[in-house]
Amino acid sequence: MSDSDQTNNSSASPSRSGAFDAAVDRRVERFTESISFDQRLYPQDIAGSIAHAQMLADQNILTADESQQIVATLSEIKSQLDAGTFELKTELEDIHMNIEQALIDELGDVGRKLHTGRSRNDQVSTDMRLWVRGAIDRIDAGLEQLQLSFLSRCEQDAEVILPAYTHLQRAQPVVAPHYWLAYIEKFQRDRDRLADCRKRVNLCSLGTAALAGTTLDIDRENTAKRLGFEGLVENSIDSSSDRDYLLETCFCLSTIGIHLSGWAEEWILWSTIEFDFISLPHEFCTGSSIMPQKINPDVLELTRGKSARVIGSLQTLLVLTKGLPLAYNRDLQEDKRPFFEAVDTIEGCLDVAAPLVAGAKLKRESIDSRLEKGFLDATTLMEFLIKRGTPQRKAHHLIGGLVKLATERTVTLSQLELQDFQSFDSSLDDSIYSVLGVTNAVAAFQSYGSTAPNRVQMQVQRWKSRLNPV
């Protein structure tokens, strides 16, 4: 390469010290830049910088006037970024250097003092922790809205009985609110995981500097308090390399994605003519370019599909962080894109999930017309015999024989004659019919957490109090 070519392909970088004897190659600038995706961290970066400047003044490392100039200028830079009028430059690598250079351009040496007592390592970590904390709070709110949508269905569908499945085969009858409560429980576990994860996210790494801390008399507790952190990252070496909080959060997001995908799959099936259980709101469906009769559950299908992207992001983060030596390595720049995508994907799914749940309608006549199919009352009948003293395995075998007989006659268990039952157990009388049929079977349940209507109503009231505190 000629000298002129080298000059045309090089530029100066503000992060390069006097130790370098050449400017960075422009191809390296393009390869190493992160401004194209980390620019979304600007509110967190400015908040962290303001807190840092104020702490430096409290510690008499900056004068009060210097700190005020920095804070005022950073606030103006944020206004420009908010308005979209701030020019982002690739040659400045990332959002942190773009903001710092704008500060220096405005304030000169005063601006150059902001980075005192910190490194981009702890700066990036702090920005990400602030961003993740906000993302967790938004996703938690989205999950709560989804729970409330399912909870509202509990009153709307209070009298509906559904066939519940195992192995995608009809198993036992449940009241519809019991079904909706199952999803509320799943999403509550997601919220609980996020809340627990948030404790480890909400620790301040600012002031741990590059990896060893700083010789300056900074006050990390001061900065942490200003930024709303609950505590400090304790070890400066660990601080710059730690991405556990991203892995853990992304695992939580993946589990949310799996729960959303399972719900979507179920409702996709339920919306088919073969099941004919549910009518989806048309504003959440799409049509076909060639088949005019089609009303496709594309939102649900995409929800099911997008969970793969979130799981893929977790896989990327796990592989990215595997085997990295202490402390910071530039590999960690690659953590942001998959993590941002995981958050964006889950937020997008939750944004459409709650109104879709609220707008759907169970097709009661269709459900009722086939509710007695599949011997949903067989297990209840077995337990009726157990209450009369029949050993469980004997009762299990006996009811299997009755199901076989009913299948051969193409009737339900409740349509068998008393003598049919007595041919299997002569001690049986017509009280056996008290647990036969789906309605009687549901009414027979008693255990805590079961589909017993009174138990379900207690759970509904508990969730109303929990999600709608007075």
C-alpha positions in Angstrom: 0.0 0.0 0.0 1.4 3.4 -0.9 1.8 6.2 1.6 -1.1 8.1 0.0 -3.3 5.1 0.2 -2.4 4.6 3.9 -3.3 8.2 4.6 -6.6 8.0 2.8 -7.5 4.9 4.8 -6.5 6.3 8.2 -7.9 8.7 10.7 -7.2 9.9 14.3 -9.2 8.4 17.2 -9.7 10.3 20.4 -9.3 7.1 22.4 -5.7 6.5 21.1 -3.0 7.9 23.3 0.4 9.3 22.4 1.8 5.7 22.5 0.6 5.1 18.9 2.8 6.1 15.9 -0.1 5.9 13.3 -3.7 6.8 13.2 -6.3 4.0 13.1 -7.0 2.5 9.7 -10.5 3.5 8.5 -11.3 -0.2 7.8 -10.6 -0.8 11.5 -12.9 2.0 12.3 -15.7 0.4 10.4 -14.9 -3.0 11.8 -14.7 -1.9 15.5 -17.5 0.7 15.6 -20.5 0.1 17.9 -22.2 3.5 17.5 -24.7 1.9 15.0 -26.2 -0.1 17.9 -25.0 1.3 21.2 -26.4 4.7 20.5 -29.6 3.6 22.3 -27.5 3.8 25.5 -27.2 7.6 25.4 -29.8 8.4 28.1 -28.0 6.0 30.5 -24.5 7.2 29.5 -25.5 10.8 30.1 -27.1 10.0 33.4 -24.0 8.1 34.5 -21.7 10.9 33.4 -23.8 13.6 35.3 -23.7 11.5 38.5 -19.9 11.0 38.0 -19.3 14.7 37.5 -21.4 15.6 40.6 -19.5 13.0 42.7 -16.2 14.4 41.5 -17.2 17.9 42.7 -18.4 16.5 46.1 -14.9 15.0 46.4 -13.2 18.3 45.4 -11.7 16.6 42.4 -13.6 19.0 40.2 -14.7 22.4 41.2 -18.4 23.1 41.6 -18.3 25.4 38.6 -16.6 22.7 36.4 -19.1 20.2 37.5 -22.0 22.5 36.8 -20.6 23.3 33.3 -20.3 19.6 32.5 -23.8 18.8 33.8 -25.4 21.7 31.8 -23.6 20.7 28.6 -24.4 17.0 29.0 -28.1 18.0 29.5 -27.9 20.0 26.2 -26.3 17.1 24.4 -29.1 14.9 25.6 -31.7 17.4 24.3 -30.0 17.2 20.9 -30.0 13.4 21.0 -33.6 13.3 22.0 -34.5 15.6 19.1 -32.4 13.6 16.6 -30.2 16.6 15.8 -26.9 15.3 17.3 -24.4 14.1 14.6 -23.1 10.6 15.5 -19.7 9.9 14.0 -18.4 6.4 13.2 -14.8 7.5 13.7 -15.6 8.1 17.4 -16.3 4.4 17.8 -19.3 4.4 20.3 -21.9 6.5 22.0 -19.6 7.2 24.9 -16.8 8.8 22.9 -19.4 10.7 20.7 -20.8 12.3 23.8 -17.4 12.9 25.4 -16.1 14.5 22.3 -19.1 16.8 22.0 -18.5 17.8 25.6 -14.8 18.6 24.9 -15.7 20.5 21.8 -18.0 22.7 23.9 -15.9 23.0 27.1 -12.3 22.2 26.1 -10.2 21.1 29.1 -13.1 21.2 31.5 -14.8 18.6 29.3 -11.6 16.5 29.3 -11.8 16.3 33.0 -15.1 14.3 33.0 -13.3 10.9 32.5 -11.3 11.4 35.6 -11.5 8.3 37.8 -13.3 6.1 35.4 -12.7 3.9 32.3 -14.9 3.1 29.4 -14.9 -0.4 30.9 -16.9 0.6 34.0 -18.7 3.3 32.0 -20.1 0.7 29.6 -21.0 -1.7 32.4 -22.8 1.0 34.3 -24.7 2.1 31.2 -25.8 -1.5 30.4 -26.9 -2.1 34.0 -29.0 1.0 33.9 -30.5 0.0 30.5 -31.2 -3.6 31.6 -32.8 -2.3 34.8 -35.2 -0.2 32.8 -35.9 -3.1 30.4 -36.7 -5.4 33.2 -39.2 -2.9 34.6 -40.9 -2.4 31.2 -41.1 -6.2 30.6 -42.5 -6.7 34.1 -45.2 -4.2 33.4 -46.0 -6.0 30.1 -46.3 -9.3 31.9 -48.6 -7.8 34.5 -50.9 -6.5 31.7 -51.0 -9.9 30.2 -51.9 -11.4 33.5 -54.7 -8.9 33.9 -56.0 -9.8 30.5 -56.2 -13.5 31.5 -57.7 -12.5 34.8 -60.4 -10.5 33.1 -61.3 -13.7 31.2 -61.9 -15.6 34.5 -65.2 -13.7 35.0 -66.1 -13.6 31.3 -65.7 -17.4 31.0 -66.6 -18.4 34.6 -69.3 -21.0 33.5 -67.3 -22.6 30.7 -65.9 -26.1 31.0 -63.0 -27.0 28.8 -61.4 -30.4 28.1 -57.8 -30.3 29.4 -55.2 -32.3 27.6 -52.1 -34.5 28.3 -50.1 -35.8 25.3 -52.6 -33.7 23.2 -55.3 -36.2 24.1 -58.4 -35.3 26.1 -57.7 -36.0 29.8 -60.0 -34.3 32.4 -62.5 -31.5 32.4 -61.6 -28.1 33.9 -63.4 -24.8 34.3 -62.0 -22.2 32.0 -60.8 -19.8 34.7 -58.6 -22.7 36.0 -57.0 -22.7 32.6 -56.5 -19.0 32.5 -55.0 -19.1 36.0 -52.4 -21.5 34.8 -51.0 -18.8 32.5 -51.2 -16.2 35.2 -49.0 -18.5 37.4 -46.5 -19.1 34.6 -46.1 -15.4 33.9 -45.9 -14.7 37.7 -42.9 -17.0 37.8 -41.4 -15.0 35.0 -41.9 -11.8 36.9 -40.5 -13.4 40.1 -37.4 -14.5 38.2 -37.0 -11.0 36.7 -37.4 -9.4 40.1 -34.7 -11.7 41.6 -32.4 -11.1 38.6 -32.9 -7.3 39.0 -31.2 -7.4 42.4 -27.9 -8.6 40.7 -28.4 -6.1 37.8 -28.9 -3.2 40.1 -25.4 -2.9 41.4 -23.1 0.0 40.5 -19.8 -0.7 38.7 -19.0 2.9 38.1 -15.6 3.8 39.7 -14.1 0.4 39.3 -12.2 1.9 36.3 -10.3 -0.3 33.8 -9.9 -3.2 36.2 -7.9 -2.2 39.3 -9.9 0.8 40.6 -8.3 4.2 40.9 -5.8 6.0 43.1 -8.2 9.0 43.2 -10.3 9.6 46.3 -13.7 9.0 44.6 -16.9 8.0 46.4 -18.6 5.1 44.7 -21.5 5.0 47.1 -22.2 8.6 46.2 -22.5 7.7 42.5 -24.5 4.6 43.2 -27.0 6.5 45.2 -27.4 9.2 42.6 -28.2 6.5 40.0 -30.6 4.5 42.1 -28.4 1.5 42.5 -29.0 -0.8 45.5 -25.3 -1.5 46.1 -21.9 -1.7 44.6 -20.0 -4.2 42.5 -17.4 -5.2 45.0 -14.5 -6.4 42.9 -13.0 -4.1 40.3 -11.5 -7.0 38.3 -14.8 -8.9 38.2 -16.7 -5.7 37.4 -15.2 -5.0 33.9 -15.7 -8.6 32.7 -18.9 -9.5 34.4 -21.8 -10.2 32.0 -23.6 -12.6 34.2 -26.4 -10.1 34.6 -27.0 -10.2 30.9 -26.9 -14.0 30.7 -29.4 -14.2 33.6 -31.7 -11.6 32.2 -31.6 -13.2 28.8 -32.4 -16.6 30.3 -35.4 -15.0 32.0 -36.4 -13.5 28.6 -36.0 -16.9 27.0 -38.3 -18.5 29.5 -40.9 -15.8 28.9 -40.5 -16.5 25.2 -41.1 -20.2 25.8 -44.3 -19.5 27.8 -45.6 -17.1 25.1 -44.8 -19.7 22.5 -46.7 -22.4 24.3 -49.7 -20.2 24.7 -49.5 -19.2 21.0 -49.3 -22.8 19.9 -52.3 -23.8 22.0 -54.5 -21.0 20.7 -53.3 -21.6 17.1 -54.7 -25.2 17.5 -57.8 -24.0 19.3 -58.6 -21.6 16.4 -58.6 -24.4 13.8 -61.9 -25.9 12.6 -60.7 -29.2 14.0 -60.7 -27.8 17.5 -63.0 -24.8 17.0 -62.6 -23.7 20.6 -61.8 -20.0 20.2 -62.4 -17.0 17.9 -59.4 -14.7 17.6 -59.9 -10.9 17.2 -59.7 -10.2 13.5 -57.5 -7.1 14.1 -54.8 -9.6 15.2 -55.2 -11.9 12.2 -54.2 -11.7 8.5 -55.5 -13.0 5.2 -54.2 -15.0 2.3 -53.1 -13.5 -1.0 -54.9 -16.3 -2.9 -57.4 -18.0 -0.6 -60.1 -15.5 0.3 -61.6 -17.6 3.1 -58.5 -17.6 5.2 -58.2 -15.8 8.6 -54.7 -16.7 9.7 -53.4 -16.4 13.3 -50.2 -14.8 12.1 -49.6 -12.8 15.3 -49.6 -16.1 17.3 -47.4 -17.8 14.8 -44.9 -15.0 14.9 -45.0 -15.0 18.7 -44.2 -18.8 18.5 -41.5 -18.2 16.0 -39.9 -15.1 17.7 -39.2 -17.1 20.8 -36.4 -18.8 18.8 -34.7 -15.5 18.3 -34.6 -14.9 22.0 -33.3 -18.4 22.7 -30.7 -17.7 20.0 -29.6 -14.5 21.7 -29.0 -16.4 24.9 -27.0 -19.0 23.0 -24.9 -16.2 21.5 -24.2 -14.6 24.8 -23.3 -17.9 26.4 -20.8 -18.8 23.6 -19.5 -15.2 23.6 -18.6 -15.2 27.3 -17.3 -18.8 27.4 -13.6 -18.9 28.1 -12.8 -15.2 28.3 -9.8 -14.4 30.6 -10.1 -11.7 33.2 -10.6 -8.8 32.9 -12.2 -6.8 30.0 -11.9 -8.1 26.4 -13.2 -6.4 23.3 -15.3 -9.5 22.5 -17.8 -8.1 25.1 -18.7 -5.3 22.6 -20.7 -8.1 20.9 -23.0 -8.6 23.8 -25.3 -5.7 23.0 -26.8 -6.6 19.7 -28.2 -10.0 20.8 -29.3 -8.7 24.1 -31.0 -5.6 22.6 -32.8 -7.9 20.1 -33.9 -10.3 22.9 -35.5 -7.4 24.8 -37.0 -5.8 21.7 -38.5 -9.2 20.7 -40.1 -9.9 24.1 -41.5 -6.4 24.4 -43.0 -6.7 20.9 -44.6 -10.0 21.8 -46.1 -8.7 25.0 -47.3 -5.6 23.3 -49.7 -7.6 21.2 -50.4 -10.5 23.6 -52.4 -8.7 26.2 -55.0 -7.2 23.8 -55.2 -10.4 21.8 -56.1 -12.3 25.0 -58.6 -9.7 26.0 -60.2 -9.7 22.5 -60.6 -13.5 21.9 -63.9 -15.3 22.5 -64.4 -18.9 23.5 -66.8 -20.7 21.1 -69.1 -22.1 23.8 -71.5 -24.0 21.7 -68.8 -25.7 19.7 -67.0 -26.7 23.0 -70.2 -27.9 24.7 -71.2 -30.0 21.7 -68.2 -32.2 22.0 -67.5 -31.9 25.7 -68.7 -35.4 26.6 -66.3 -37.0 24.1 -63.1 -38.5 25.3 -64.3 -39.9 28.7 -63.2 -36.9 30.6 -65.0 -38.3 33.7 -63.1 -41.6 33.8 -60.6 -40.5 36.4 -63.3 -39.0 38.6 -65.2 -42.3 38.4 -62.0 -44.2 39.3 -61.6 -42.0 42.4 -65.3 -42.6 43.3 -64.5 -46.3 43.5 -61.4 -45.5 45.6 -63.5 -43.7 48.1 -65.7 -46.8 48.4 -62.6 -48.8 49.3 -61.4 -50.2 46.0 -57.6 -50.2 45.7 -56.4 -47.7 43.2 -54.8 -50.1 40.7 -57.9 -52.4 40.8 -60.1 -49.3 40.2 -57.9 -48.1 37.4 -58.1 -51.5 35.6 -61.9 -51.7 36.2 -62.6 -48.2 34.7 -60.4 -49.1 31.8 -62.7 -52.0 31.1 -65.8 -49.8 31.3 -64.2 -47.3 28.9 -63.5 -50.1 26.5 -67.2 -51.2 26.7 -68.5 -47.7 26.2 -66.1 -47.2 23.2 -67.4 -50.4 21.6 -71.0 -49.2 22.0 -70.1 -45.6 21.0 -71.6 -44.2 24.1 -70.4 -42.2 27.1 -69.8 -43.7 30.5 -73.0 -41.9 31.8 -75.0 -43.7 29.1 -74.1 -47.2 30.2 -76.8 -49.0 32.1 -76.4 -49.8 35.8 -76.1 -53.5 35.1 -73.1 -52.7 32.9 -71.3 -51.2 35.9 -72.4 -54.1 38.1 -71.0 -56.6 35.7 -67.6 -55.2 36.6 -68.4 -54.6 40.3 -71.6 -56.0 41.8 -71.5 -53.7 44.8 -72.1 -50.6 42.6 -75.4 -48.8 42.7 -77.0 -45.8 41.0 -75.0 -43.4 43.1 -72.3 -43.9 40.6 -74.1 -41.5 38.2 -73.5 -38.7 40.6 -69.9 -38.3 39.3 -70.6 -39.1 35.7 -70.8 -36.5 33.0 -68.5 -33.5 32.7 -70.4 -31.2 35.0 -70.6 -33.8 37.8 -67.0 -34.6 37.3 -65.9 -31.0 37.7 -68.1 -30.6 40.8 -66.4 -33.6 42.4 -63.0 -32.0 42.7 -61.8 -31.0 46.1 -58.0 -30.6 46.5 -56.3 -27.3 46.8 -55.1 -26.0 43.5 -57.6 -28.2 41.6 -60.3 -27.2 39.2 -62.9 -27.4 42.0 -65.1 -24.4 41.2 -65.0 -23.0 44.7 -61.2 -23.4 44.8 -60.8 -21.7 41.5 -62.9 -18.8 42.7 -60.7 -18.4 45.7 -57.7 -18.3 43.4 -59.4 -15.7 41.2 -60.1 -13.5 44.2 -56.5 -13.9 45.4 -55.1 -12.8 42.0 -57.5 -9.9 41.9 -56.1 -8.7 45.2 -52.6 -9.3 44.2 -52.8 -7.7 40.7 -55.2 -4.9 41.7 -54.1 -3.9 45.2 -56.5 -1.5 46.9 
